Amino acid sequence: MTTMGISTNTRLLGMAIITKEGLAVHKVYLHKSPWSPSKANLIISSLEPCVRQYCITSVVLSIPPQHHQTRAFCELRILLREYFLERNIVLSEKPVAELYRFCSGGQRKTKAMVLQALNKKYPELTPFYQKELRNKAKYYTKLFEAVGMATLHQQAS
């Protein structure tokens, strides 16, 4: 089973692919242009090479809290559903809060703890983790969210 994790907004797209061997692909895409239908097509087409190359069997999309869902995000979400439905790929949607399962019990759960836990699980993410610690604007968070969502989905299967 090959799972693709996606965490996106209308500017950043984090994508990860988990196979039975482990983390196969992890990327983050930046789309700076203003929201438009052509931008939505560009975002979706950026996924196409990995979908074809890795024979994706399931996709899990990280969904932000309701108050963070813009009209543009909702449009993109619908287009992603249609894209994967056309290819007979199962698309699941999970709230981003599911990632707190990576945090250990007694402490307050934060995104920083999720990133740290994922970095420990996948040492190949260390350069991105270290960059993210230095960044004021959180650029790689979407990447880690995608990795986390794919991992949780793979573990549940």
Secondary structure, DSSP 8 states (H G I E B T S, - for coil): --EEEEEE-SSEEEEEEEETTEEEEEEEEE--S---HHHHHHHHHTTHHHHHHHT--EEEEEE--GGG--HHHHHHHHHHHHHHHHTT-EEEEEEGGGGGGGS-SSS---HHHHHHHHHHH-GGGHHHHHHHHH-SS--SHHHHHHHHHHHHHHHH-
